[in-house]
Structures are given as C-alpha cells and as structure tokens.
Amino acid sequence: MSGSRCSQVVILDCCFSGAFADGLTVKGDETVDIQSQLGGKGRAVLTASTSTQYALEQQGEDLSVYTRFIVEGIETGAADIDNDGLISTDELHRYAQKKSSGSCTNDVT
C-alpha cells in the first residue's frame, strides 16, 4: 500500500480497529479535511471502533453493523450529507458511525 501512487480508503470493521498501527496519528473528528490532505495520493482509514471498543454485528445479518451502513450510504446516496452529489470519505464515515451508534460504544475495561 505504501508504494501506491493512488488515493486509498481502508475500512477496518473489527474490534479495536482504532489501534490499527502503533505510531500513526489517528484523527477521528470532523476537522480532518481528507480532500486537501490526500490530494492525488494518500490514505484514509475508516474504523468501526476505537482502540478500546468492540465492533458488533447483528445476529442474522450477513454484514456487520458498520459495513452495512457503509454499503447503505453508498448505494442509497444517503451518506451525501451536504447534498453536493459526491460522498466524501468523511461523510461516509460520519454516516455509518451515526447510523451504527449504540452498536460500537462498548468500551473495554
């Protein structure tokens, strides 16, 4: 991945996914401007949980909760929060996070 000249979006939908790499800075708020930061190349990592949270799935569903809302947001266009006809990585993550709130909020003690 590091050798790629393309922009990349990595989606980690697993427990403790916010701990994906030691030494890397994790940014998880709305102040991250993915477009200006990535430009023509770079990487955005969307995580279903923080480094201390479980990512849960709903029994009987084929997809986990976070992935289901990622797919829904893209398929329906509902993740286009600002209605500009484009879905940014930030919008997609905020949509999936909001829709799955309560599903991934169990901090590990």
WOQUIMO-V47799 format. One record per helix or strand of 3 or more residues. SS is the DSSP state (H for helix, E for strand). FROM is the first residue (numbers start at 1). LEN is the number of residues. If there is no record, write none. Layout:
BEGIN
SS:FROM:LEN ; SS:FROM:LEN
END
This chain:
BEGIN
E:7:6 ; H:17:3 ; H:34:5 ; E:42:6 ; H:65:12 ; H:89:11
END
